[in-house]
Each structure stands twice: as C-alpha cells, then as structure tokens.
C-alpha cells in the first residue's frame, strides 16, 4: 500500500512541479537585470553551469518570477543558486 502511495505522490510531483524551459528562460531574463547575477555570468565556470547544467537550470526555473522583483526574494535566490553552483 505504501508503495502505491509513493508512486502516486511521485507522479503528482513530476506533473505539477515540473519546470518548463519557458519558466527557466523567463526567470533568466529577469535575473540578467540583477548585478549579482551579472557577476555569476562574468565567471566563465558559473556561466557554463548556468547554460548547460540541467540541475542548475531547474533551480532557476523553480524561482517565482513574480517575486524576483523583491530584494529579499533575490537574496534567497542568490543563496540557493550559489549553493547549486558549487
């Protein structure tokens, strides 16, 4: 029974919380306006990770586009992305 519940939860998670490429691109457009993100793009290793690493792109895609305008949320996103890029 628990296996069935686990499979059901996994299916729900994969369908509802799946990050689309459009989400990633939209968030990247918003992040490129920020100086801290420009610093990440200036660093060639981080830039390559942001462009090619699917895990890092998924992290970016999960950010809330509406909240990215808030300074406090940007600090949260910066910490989260910094951890992902290590």
N, CA, C and O atoms as a Tinker XYZ file with bonds, in Angstrom:
   344  protein
     1  N      0.822000   -1.195000    0.000000    73     2
     2  CA     0.000000    0.000000    0.000000    64     1     3
     3  C      0.869000    1.263000    0.000000    63     2     4     5
     4  O      0.572000    2.224000   -0.710000    81     3
     5  N      1.935000    1.257000    0.793000    73     3     6
     6  CA     2.797000    2.438000    0.841000    64     5     7
     7  C      3.515000    2.660000   -0.488000    63     6     8     9
     8  O      3.797000    3.796000   -0.870000    81     7
     9  N      3.806000    1.569000   -1.184000    73     7    10
    10  CA     4.454000    1.694000   -2.493000    64     9    11
    11  C      3.512000    2.400000   -3.461000    63    10    12    13
    12  O      3.943000    3.246000   -4.244000    81    11
    13  N      2.251000    2.062000   -3.410000    73    11    14
    14  CA     1.259000    2.690000   -4.277000    64    13    15
    15  C      1.125000    4.181000   -3.970000    63    14    16    17
    16  O      1.042000    5.007000   -4.878000    81    15
    17  N      1.105000    4.507000   -2.707000    73    15    18
    18  CA     1.031000    5.912000   -2.296000    64    17    19
    19  C      2.284000    6.664000   -2.744000    63    18    20    21
    20  O      2.190000    7.789000   -3.235000    81    19
    21  N      3.444000    6.052000   -2.579000    73    19    22
    22  CA     4.692000    6.678000   -3.015000    64    21    23
    23  C      4.695000    6.917000   -4.520000    63    22    24    25
    24  O      5.128000    7.974000   -4.979000    81    23
    25  N      4.224000    5.958000   -5.278000    73    23    26
    26  CA     4.166000    6.125000   -6.735000    64    25    27
    27  C      3.188000    7.223000   -7.134000    63    26    28    29
    28  O      3.452000    7.992000   -8.057000    81    27
    29  N      2.080000    7.290000   -6.448000    73    27    30
    30  CA     1.099000    8.334000   -6.723000    64    29    31
    31  C      1.662000    9.717000   -6.408000    63    30    32    33
    32  O      1.480000   10.652000   -7.188000    81    31
    33  N      2.338000    9.852000   -5.283000    73    31    34
    34  CA     2.953000   11.129000   -4.919000    64    33    35
    35  C      4.053000   11.523000   -5.902000    63    34    36    37
    36  O      4.194000   12.698000   -6.240000    81    35
    37  N      4.820000   10.555000   -6.354000    73    35    38
    38  CA     5.864000   10.827000   -7.339000    64    37    39
    39  C      5.260000   11.299000   -8.658000    63    38    40    41
    40  O      5.775000   12.227000   -9.280000    81    39
    41  N      4.189000   10.677000   -9.079000    73    39    42
    42  CA     3.509000   11.069000  -10.311000    64    41    43
    43  C      2.968000   12.494000  -10.207000    63    42    44    45
    44  O      3.104000   13.285000  -11.140000    81    43
    45  N      2.361000   12.812000   -9.076000    73    43    46
    46  CA     1.837000   14.163000   -8.862000    64    45    47
    47  C      2.975000   15.180000   -8.863000    63    46    48    49
    48  O      2.862000   16.247000   -9.465000    81    47
    49  N      4.061000   14.847000   -8.193000    73    47    50
    50  CA     5.199000   15.762000   -8.130000    64    49    51
    51  C      5.797000   15.998000   -9.509000    63    50    52    53
    52  O      6.144000   17.129000   -9.848000    81    51
    53  N      5.919000   14.957000  -10.299000    73    51    54
    54  CA     6.516000   15.097000  -11.627000    64    53    55
    55  C      5.645000   15.906000  -12.580000    63    54    56    57
    56  O      6.163000   16.624000  -13.435000    81    55
    57  N      4.348000   15.798000  -12.442000    73    55    58
    58  CA     3.468000   16.526000  -13.357000    64    57    59
    59  C      3.212000   17.959000  -12.910000    63    58    60    61
    60  O      3.168000   18.857000  -13.751000    81    59
    61  N      3.046000   18.196000  -11.635000    73    59    62
    62  CA     2.711000   19.531000  -11.149000    64    61    63
    63  C      3.946000   20.404000  -11.013000    63    62    64    65
    64  O      3.918000   21.573000  -11.397000    81    63
    65  N      5.013000   19.868000  -10.482000    73    63    66
    66  CA     6.183000   20.666000  -10.155000    64    65    67
    67  C      7.269000   20.619000  -11.222000    63    66    68    69
    68  O      8.394000   21.058000  -10.979000    81    67
    69  N      6.949000   20.097000  -12.391000    73    67    70
    70  CA     7.934000   20.021000  -13.464000    64    69    71
    71  C      8.250000   21.420000  -13.978000    63    70    72    73
    72  O      7.350000   22.217000  -14.243000    81    71
    73  N      9.519000   21.700000  -14.111000    73    71    74
    74  CA     9.967000   23.012000  -14.571000    64    73    75
    75  C     10.020000   22.995000  -16.093000    63    74    76    77
    76  O     10.630000   22.109000  -16.691000    81    75
    77  N      9.387000   23.966000  -16.705000    73    75    78
    78  CA     9.379000   24.093000  -18.157000    64    77    79
    79  C     10.517000   25.001000  -18.605000    63    78    80    81
    80  O     10.975000   25.856000  -17.846000    81    79
    81  N     10.964000   24.813000  -19.824000    73    79    82
    82  CA    12.034000   25.647000  -20.371000    64    81    83
    83  C     11.597000   27.110000  -20.427000    63    82    84    85
    84  O     12.427000   28.008000  -20.284000    81    83
    85  N     10.309000   27.355000  -20.631000    73    83    86
    86  CA     9.796000   28.726000  -20.660000    64    85    87
    87  C      9.972000   29.409000  -19.303000    63    86    88    89
    88  O     10.290000   30.596000  -19.233000    81    87
    89  N      9.762000   28.649000  -18.230000    73    87    90
    90  CA     9.959000   29.189000  -16.879000    64    89    91
    91  C     11.417000   29.576000  -16.665000    63    90    92    93
    92  O     11.718000   30.626000  -16.097000    81    91
    93  N     12.306000   28.719000  -17.124000    73    91    94
    94  CA    13.735000   28.978000  -16.968000    64    93    95
    95  C     14.122000   30.228000  -17.747000    63    94    96    97
    96  O     14.825000   31.092000  -17.223000    81    95
    97  N     13.672000   30.330000  -18.984000    73    95    98
    98  CA    14.021000   31.474000  -19.823000    64    97    99
    99  C     13.461000   32.777000  -19.254000    63    98   100   101
   100  O     14.135000   33.807000  -19.260000    81    99
   101  N     12.236000   32.723000  -18.770000    73    99   102
   102  CA    11.624000   33.922000  -18.193000    64   101   103
   103  C     12.382000   34.382000  -16.949000    63   102   104   105
   104  O     12.627000   35.575000  -16.769000    81   103
   105  N     12.747000   33.435000  -16.099000    73   103   106
   106  CA    13.497000   33.786000  -14.896000    64   105   107
   107  C     14.903000   34.284000  -15.246000    63   106   108   109
   108  O     15.418000   35.196000  -14.600000    81   107
   109  N     15.515000   33.690000  -16.259000    73   107   110
   110  CA    16.837000   34.164000  -16.675000    64   109   111
   111  C     16.775000   35.604000  -17.183000    63   110   112   113
   112  O     17.670000   36.401000  -16.902000    81   111
   113  N     15.727000   35.937000  -17.926000    73   111   114
   114  CA    15.568000   37.316000  -18.394000    64   113   115
   115  C     15.489000   38.284000  -17.227000    63   114   116   117
   116  O     16.091000   39.358000  -17.257000    81   115
   117  N     14.747000   37.902000  -16.205000    73   115   118
   118  CA    14.600000   38.767000  -15.028000    64   117   119
   119  C     15.904000   38.815000  -14.219000    63   118   120   121
   120  O     16.289000   39.874000  -13.723000    81   119
   121  N     16.572000   37.682000  -14.089000    73   119   122
   122  CA    17.806000   37.634000  -13.311000    64   121   123
   123  C     18.935000   38.415000  -13.976000    63   122   124   125
   124  O     19.788000   38.972000  -13.284000    81   123
   125  N     18.953000   38.463000  -15.286000    73   123   126
   126  CA    20.014000   39.176000  -16.002000    64   125   127
   127  C     20.005000   40.671000  -15.706000    63   126   128   129
   128  O     20.988000   41.360000  -15.977000    81   127
   129  N     18.924000   41.171000  -15.163000    73   127   130
   130  CA    18.822000   42.582000  -14.794000    64   129   131
   131  C     19.526000   42.866000  -13.465000    63   130   132   133
   132  O     19.726000   44.029000  -13.116000    81   131
   133  N     19.896000   41.848000  -12.737000    73   131   134
   134  CA    20.469000   41.989000  -11.399000    64   133   135
   135  C     21.984000   41.941000  -11.441000    63   134   136   137
   136  O     22.563000   41.138000  -12.172000    81   135
   137  N     22.622000   42.787000  -10.668000    73   135   138
   138  CA    24.094000   42.872000  -10.695000    64   137   139
   139  C     24.745000   41.602000  -10.152000    63   138   140   141
   140  O     25.769000   41.165000  -10.678000    81   139
   141  N     24.168000   41.002000   -9.110000    73   139   142
   142  CA    24.768000   39.788000   -8.560000    64   141   143
   143  C     24.739000   38.654000   -9.581000    63   142   144   145
   144  O     25.656000   37.833000   -9.616000    81   143
   145  N     23.698000   38.599000  -10.413000    73   143   146
   146  CA    23.631000   37.558000  -11.438000    64   145   147
   147  C     24.599000   37.861000  -12.579000    63   146   148   149
   148  O     25.159000   36.947000  -13.185000    81   147
   149  N     24.794000   39.145000  -12.866000    73   147   150
   150  CA    25.776000   39.539000  -13.876000    64   149   151
   151  C     27.176000   39.090000  -13.456000    63   150   152   153
   152  O     27.987000   38.702000  -14.297000    81   151
   153  N     27.453000   39.146000  -12.155000    73   151   154
   154  CA    28.737000   38.656000  -11.648000    64   153   155
   155  C     28.884000   37.156000  -11.887000    63   154   156   157
   156  O     29.971000   36.688000  -12.227000    81   155
   157  N     27.799000   36.401000  -11.711000    73   155   158
   158  CA    27.839000   34.965000  -11.988000    64   157   159
   159  C     28.127000   34.720000  -13.462000    63   158   160   161
   160  O     28.904000   33.831000  -13.808000    81   159
   161  N     27.503000   35.505000  -14.327000    73   159   162
   162  CA    27.709000   35.324000  -15.761000    64   161   163
   163  C     29.116000   35.744000  -16.194000    63   162   164   165
   164  O     29.623000   35.245000  -17.199000    81   163
   165  N     29.742000   36.642000  -15.460000    73   163   166
   166  CA    31.104000   37.070000  -15.780000    64   165   167
   167  C     32.117000   35.968000  -15.454000    63   166   168   169
   168  O     33.174000   35.888000  -16.081000    81   167
   169  N     31.796000   35.125000  -14.478000    73   167   170
   170  CA    32.648000   33.994000  -14.121000    64   169   171
   171  C     32.354000   32.858000  -15.119000    63   170   172   173
   172  O     31.243000   32.329000  -15.158000    81   171
   173  N     33.355000   32.497000  -15.913000    73   171   174
   174  CA    33.147000   31.548000  -17.013000    64   173   175
   175  C     32.661000   30.178000  -16.544000    63   174   176   177
   176  O     31.818000   29.577000  -17.209000    81   175
   177  N     33.169000   29.665000  -15.417000    73   175   178
   178  CA    32.731000   28.345000  -14.959000    64   177   179
   179  C     31.268000   28.371000  -14.524000    63   178   180   181
   180  O     30.502000   27.460000  -14.838000    81   179
   181  N     30.884000   29.427000  -13.794000    73   179   182
   182  CA    29.484000   29.541000  -13.375000    64   181   183
   183  C     28.580000   29.760000  -14.574000    63   182   184   185
   184  O     27.469000   29.233000  -14.627000    81   183
   185  N     29.060000   30.543000  -15.540000    73   183   186
   186  CA    28.281000   30.800000  -16.758000    64   185   187
   187  C     27.992000   29.482000  -17.490000    63   186   188   189
   188  O     26.864000   29.239000  -17.919000    81   187
   189  N     29.015000   28.640000  -17.629000    73   187   190
   190  CA    28.829000   27.359000  -18.309000    64   189   191
   191  C     27.854000   26.467000  -17.553000    63   190   192   193
   192  O     27.046000   25.764000  -18.161000    81   191
   193  N     27.931000   26.496000  -16.228000    73   191   194
   194  CA    26.995000   25.707000  -15.430000    64   193   195
   195  C     25.566000   26.205000  -15.627000    63   194   196   197
   196  O     24.646000   25.405000  -15.792000    81   195
   197  N     25.379000   27.513000  -15.610000    73   195   198
   198  CA    24.040000   28.091000  -15.775000    64   197   199
   199  C     23.472000   27.731000  -17.143000    63   198   200   201
   200  O     22.278000   27.464000  -17.272000    81   199
   201  N     24.318000   27.725000  -18.151000    73   199   202
   202  CA    23.849000   27.456000  -19.508000    64   201   203
   203  C     23.591000   25.970000  -19.743000    63   202   204   205
   204  O     22.599000   25.613000  -20.378000    81   203
   205  N     24.467000   25.098000  -19.240000    73   203   206
   206  CA    24.426000   23.690000  -19.636000    64   205   207
   207  C     23.969000   22.708000  -18.566000    63   206   208   209
   208  O     23.462000   21.641000  -18.910000    81   207
   209  N     24.123000   23.017000  -17.304000    73   207   210
   210  CA    23.800000   22.058000  -16.245000    64   209   211
   211  C     22.291000   22.051000  -15.977000    63   210   212   213
   212  O     21.721000   23.064000  -15.569000    81   211
   213  N     21.658000   20.911000  -16.208000    73   211   214
   214  CA    20.206000   20.801000  -16.059000    64   213   215
   215  C     19.748000   21.006000  -14.614000    63   214   216   217
   216  O     18.684000   21.576000  -14.370000    81   215
   217  N     20.553000   20.540000  -13.665000    73   215   218
   218  CA    20.188000   20.717000  -12.254000    64   217   219
   219  C     20.136000   22.200000  -11.897000    63   218   220   221
   220  O     19.199000   22.651000  -11.239000    81   219
   221  N     21.135000   22.948000  -12.328000    73   219   222
   222  CA    21.180000   24.382000  -12.038000    64   221   223
   223  C     20.059000   25.124000  -12.763000    63   222   224   225
   224  O     19.475000   26.058000  -12.214000    81   223
   225  N     19.763000   24.714000  -13.977000    73   223   226
   226  CA    18.678000   25.356000  -14.728000    64   225   227
   227  C     17.325000   25.076000  -14.069000    63   226   228   229
   228  O     16.433000   25.925000  -14.077000    81   227
   229  N     17.186000   23.882000  -13.501000    73   227   230
   230  CA    15.949000   23.544000  -12.783000    64   229   231
   231  C     15.784000   24.422000  -11.546000    63   230   232   233
   232  O     14.675000   24.847000  -11.221000    81   231
   233  N     16.890000   24.689000  -10.861000    73   231   234
   234  CA    16.858000   25.575000   -9.691000    64   233   235
   235  C     16.367000   26.957000  -10.119000    63   234   236   237
   236  O     15.513000   27.548000   -9.458000    81   235
   237  N     16.902000   27.467000  -11.216000    73   235   238
   238  CA    16.494000   28.779000  -11.723000    64   237   239
   239  C     15.026000   28.762000  -12.137000    63   238   240   241
   240  O     14.303000   29.725000  -11.882000    81   239
   241  N     14.584000   27.700000  -12.761000    73   239   242
   242  CA    13.201000   27.609000  -13.212000    64   241   243
   243  C     12.193000   27.552000  -12.079000    63   242   244   245
   244  O     11.035000   27.928000  -12.261000    81   243
   245  N     12.615000   27.089000  -10.918000    73   243   246
   246  CA    11.704000   26.998000   -9.770000    64   245   247
   247  C     11.500000   28.324000   -9.050000    63   246   248   249
   248  O     10.599000   28.444000   -8.221000    81   247
   249  N     12.325000   29.320000   -9.356000    73   247   250
   250  CA    12.134000   30.630000   -8.729000    64   249   251
   251  C     10.797000   31.214000   -9.173000    63   250   252   253
   252  O     10.351000   30.984000  -10.297000    81   251
   253  N     10.174000   31.959000   -8.293000    73   251   254
   254  CA     8.918000   32.633000   -8.617000    64   253   255
   255  C      9.217000   33.918000   -9.383000    63   254   256   257
   256  O      9.846000   34.835000   -8.855000    81   255
   257  N      8.767000   33.971000  -10.608000    73   255   258
   258  CA     9.035000   35.130000  -11.458000    64   257   259
   259  C      8.428000   36.398000  -10.873000    63   258   260   261
   260  O      9.026000   37.471000  -10.959000    81   259
   261  N      7.264000   36.282000  -10.290000    73   259   262
   262  CA     6.593000   37.450000   -9.708000    64   261   263
   263  C      7.368000   38.007000   -8.515000    63   262   264   265
   264  O      7.399000   39.219000   -8.303000    81   263
   265  N      7.992000   37.125000   -7.739000    73   263   266
   266  CA     8.701000   37.554000   -6.541000    64   265   267
   267  C     10.118000   38.050000   -6.826000    63   266   268   269
   268  O     10.748000   38.654000   -5.959000    81   267
   269  N     10.625000   37.798000   -8.037000    73   267   270
   270  CA    12.012000   38.165000   -8.342000    64   269   271
   271  C     12.262000   39.663000   -8.281000    63   270   272   273
   272  O     13.417000   40.088000   -8.239000    81   271
   273  N     11.234000   40.456000   -8.275000    73   271   274
   274  CA    11.395000   41.908000   -8.183000    64   273   275
   275  C     11.687000   42.360000   -6.752000    63   274   276   277
   276  O     12.147000   43.483000   -6.543000    81   275
   277  N     11.426000   41.502000   -5.771000    73   275   278
   278  CA    11.647000   41.842000   -4.370000    64   277   279
   279  C     13.088000   41.557000   -3.963000    63   278   280   281
   280  O     13.644000   40.510000   -4.295000    81   279
   281  N     13.680000   42.499000   -3.241000    73   279   282
   282  CA    15.070000   42.366000   -2.807000    64   281   283
   283  C     15.274000   41.159000   -1.885000    63   282   284   285
   284  O     16.267000   40.442000   -2.012000    81   283
   285  N     14.349000   40.939000   -0.973000    73   283   286
   286  CA    14.510000   39.827000   -0.027000    64   285   287
   287  C     14.452000   38.482000   -0.758000    63   286   288   289
   288  O     15.186000   37.557000   -0.413000    81   287
   289  N     13.586000   38.376000   -1.758000    73   287   290
   290  CA    13.495000   37.125000   -2.521000    64   289   291
   291  C     14.735000   36.937000   -3.391000    63   290   292   293
   292  O     15.175000   35.808000   -3.611000    81   291
   293  N     15.290000   38.022000   -3.878000    73   291   294
   294  CA    16.520000   37.935000   -4.665000    64   293   295
   295  C     17.662000   37.404000   -3.816000    63   294   296   297
   296  O     18.479000   36.616000   -4.291000    81   295
   297  N     17.721000   37.833000   -2.562000    73   295   298
   298  CA    18.763000   37.331000   -1.655000    64   297   299
   299  C     18.595000   35.824000   -1.449000    63   298   300   301
   300  O     19.574000   35.078000   -1.427000    81   299
   301  N     17.354000   35.392000   -1.302000    73   299   302
   302  CA    17.065000   33.959000   -1.166000    64   301   303
   303  C     17.512000   33.208000   -2.427000    63   302   304   305
   304  O     18.152000   32.160000   -2.337000    81   303
   305  N     17.172000   33.747000   -3.589000    73   303   306
   306  CA    17.538000   33.112000   -4.858000    64   305   307
   307  C     19.041000   33.075000   -5.040000    63   306   308   309
   308  O     19.582000   32.091000   -5.544000    81   307
   309  N     19.718000   34.132000   -4.639000    73   307   310
   310  CA    21.169000   34.177000   -4.762000    64   309   311
   311  C     21.811000   33.095000   -3.910000    63   310   312   313
   312  O     22.720000   32.403000   -4.368000    81   311
   313  N     21.348000   32.940000   -2.672000    73   311   314
   314  CA    21.889000   31.891000   -1.799000    64   313   315
   315  C     21.624000   30.508000   -2.386000    63   314   316   317
   316  O     22.510000   29.653000   -2.400000    81   315
   317  N     20.407000   30.291000   -2.869000    73   315   318
   318  CA    20.034000   28.991000   -3.419000    64   317   319
   319  C     20.850000   28.669000   -4.675000    63   318   320   321
   320  O     21.323000   27.545000   -4.842000    81   319
   321  N     21.008000   29.650000   -5.544000    73   319   322
   322  CA    21.779000   29.425000   -6.768000    64   321   323
   323  C     23.257000   29.254000   -6.458000    63   322   324   325
   324  O     23.938000   28.456000   -7.102000    81   323
   325  N     23.755000   29.990000   -5.485000    73   323   326
   326  CA    25.147000   29.863000   -5.094000    64   325   327
   327  C     25.440000   28.446000   -4.602000    63   326   328   329
   328  O     26.471000   27.867000   -4.944000    81   327
   329  N     24.538000   27.897000   -3.806000    73   327   330
   330  CA    24.702000   26.523000   -3.327000    64   329   331
   331  C     24.664000   25.534000   -4.481000    63   330   332   333
   332  O     25.413000   24.557000   -4.483000    81   331
   333  N     23.799000   25.775000   -5.462000    73   331   334
   334  CA    23.678000   24.854000   -6.599000    64   333   335
   335  C     24.904000   24.902000   -7.498000    63   334   336   337
   336  O     25.271000   23.893000   -8.100000    81   335
   337  N     25.538000   26.061000   -7.594000    73   335   338
   338  CA    26.677000   26.218000   -8.491000    64   337   339
   339  C     27.987000   25.706000   -7.899000    63   338   340   341
   340  O     29.000000   25.690000   -8.598000    81   339
   341  N     28.000000   25.297000   -6.663000    73   339   342
   342  CA    29.230000   24.792000   -6.044000    64   341   343
   343  C     29.541000   23.399000   -6.493000    63   342   344
   344  O     30.542000   22.822000   -6.068000    81   343
